[in-house]
Amino acid sequence: MEIMDREPVELLITDYMMPRMNGLDLLRWSKARFPHLVTVMITGHDREGLAAEGRQCGAVRVLVKPFPVEELLSLLGEIRDAALIP
């Protein structure tokens, strides 16, 4: 959050489980401050509804661990090709 307040950020990739807050809280905070920020959430918790909640909070996609690195690279390519990131 401190980095995002100091420097321009074009893409946020966050995990759901973090020490002080969860990824949904970070998504909500970041979208409130930076509405056009492209966000992706990663989770190892395949809890029912978590992916939908992540999308409601603004994530373009929620990836469930474990996933192949190619899936993340493909998603980043899709984001670039859709011109979501300048």
Secondary structure, DSSP 4 states (H G I P E B T S, - for coil): -HHHHHS--SEEEEES--SSS-HHHHHHHHHHH-TT-EEEEEES---TTHHHHHHHTTEEEEEESS--HHHHHHHHHHHHHTTS--
